[in-house]
Amino acid sequence: MALSKTDQQNYYNLSKGYEGEQLFDALLHNLECDCLVLNDLLLLVNNQTFQVDTLLIMNNRIHLFEIKNYTGDFYFESNQFFRKDRFEISNPLTQLQRTESLLRQWLIKFNYSIPIQASVIFINPGFTLYNAPLDKPFILPTQLNLLIKKLNSQQSILNKRYKNLAEKLVNQHISEHPLQQMPSYEYHQLQKGLKCGICESFSTSTTRYSGNVTCLNCGNIEKIETAVLRTLQEFRILFPLEKITTNKSYEWCNIAPSKKTMQRILGKHFKKIGTKRWSYYS
């Protein structure tokens, strides 16, 4: 559906942030030391929630990384963070300091006494920071490879205590963010049809005899069955309380060749409950 400008900006920010976390996670695959990596934790301590982008548990030290996927020219002045056009943005150090403080409180609560080394990672190679202070825990794109070398050079052998800590962190993770604001939506507002599995375009066509869905935008070809299952999974996420019926599935996928094809796919991958007009799939 068409998003408001505010929702578009929020979606863009979330997408950029997630992309940055993926890039940093890929970089950490080069680690050869004995360590544990935890991503995207949401924790609660003293009635305050806090989010951790990346946590690296090593022997006698925890590395806390705040990931920023900024691109373009920025500068740091008087403990403030600006784009080059002098537009001020939130200082990532403020967020890092809050997260570090709450993480330390969380560790104390569960009887862990481990030092924390916190850093802001600027992951995008197109990022430049003018007046970058030497006394702040900023790691710039040109310093990322050096970071990996330093981590690999450290002697780290994790014992059971650290593995128990990692398990505790995962178990304490809050799966649903209490403050997350999702755009409101209704069934009739949403565009129906089979999206391309590659470029996500709705410009697709189906051929009954070949059993394929062809994207008219990028040319990708996939099985109708695969596309239908992916599309129904989106329906279940968007409308978890709605029953999956043949008619609803046919309407949601829009260009499936026939209801008979839809019934075959549903019967193969879902359990049918009820009979005739009252039947649905789970």
PyMOL commands that set and color helices and strands:
alter all, ss='L'
color gray80, all
select helices_A, chain A and resi 5-28+92-109+141-153+160-172+187-189+224-238+246-253+259-269+276-278
alter helices_A, ss='H'
color red, helices_A
select strands_A, chain A and resi 36-45+48-58+61-68+72-77+80-83+88-89+116-122+127-130+138-139+204-207+212-215+221-223+272-273+280-281
alter strands_A, ss='S'
color yellow, strands_A
deselect
rebuild
show_as cartoon
